[in-house]
Amino acid sequence: MKKVLIVCGNGLGSSFIVEMNVKKILAEMNKEAEVAHTDLTSAKSETADLILSAKDIAEHLSSHSAKVVGLSNLLDNKKIKEILAENI
């Protein structure tokens, strides 16, 4: 099962909201993935297949083995759905 990691600066508010949205979108698409949220520092040592974050955070994850996608709007569920459809 693929793992999607949602990353924000502190791993609290925004990443948690996006995690809930990703889980909802995956359910609507009838796809399964492990979905978690975390802060930037912890993300660097976690394994994942796909990382979603704000663009400014994504720049700090460029060396990660996962595919890193920086979003200009973390609440753009249409864009998130497109990314998930391509990668999960």
N, C-alpha and C positions, 0 to 999 in steps of 0.2 A: 504494500500500500504506500502510495506517495505521501510525503509530508510537506505541508504548507506552513511556513512560519511567517507570522505577522510581526514586524519589528517597528517599535517607536523609541523615542529617546529614553523614556523611563519604564516602558513595558507595562503601563497601566491603562489609562483611559482610552486613547485613540486606538491602540492595537487591540484592546479587548473588544471594542465596538466593531472593528473590521473583522476580527475573528468570528464574531456572531454572524455578521453579514456573509462571510465566506461559507460558513456552515450552512446557512439558509440557501445560498445560491447553489452549492453543491447538491443539496437535497432536491432542489427544483430541477436540477440537471440529471438526477438519478446517478450521481457519481459519488464515490467515496474517497476520502483522504483523511489522514491525520492532520488536524489543524490546531496550532498552538500560537500563543503570543508571548513576546519577550522583549527585553530591552536590548539596546545596541551592543553593550559590552558582552552580555551573555550569548547573543546571537552569533558572535564570531567563533564560538567554540561548539555550537550546536550543529547537528546534521539536519539537512532538509533537501528537498528536491526543488522547491520554489520558495523564494522569499519575496513578500510584498511589504513595501514601506514607502514613506514619503521620499521624494526625490533627494532631499538633502541628506537623509539617512542612508539611502542606497549607495551614495558615493563612498561611504565608509565601509561598505560591504563588497566592494568590487573584487576582492581577492577570495571571497567565499566560493566553495565548490558548487553551491546551488545556483540556479538561475535567479538573478536578482532583478526585480522590476520596481522601479521608482515611480510612484504615482503622484501626479500634481494635485489630485483631490482624492483623499482616502475614502471619501463617502460616495464616490462615483461607482455605484454597483453595476452599471452597464459595462464600464471599462473592466472592472474586476471579473465580471462574467466572461468577457472576451478572453482575458488572460487565462482564466481557469480552463476554458474550453480548449485553448491551444496547448496547455501544459499538463492537464490531469487526464 
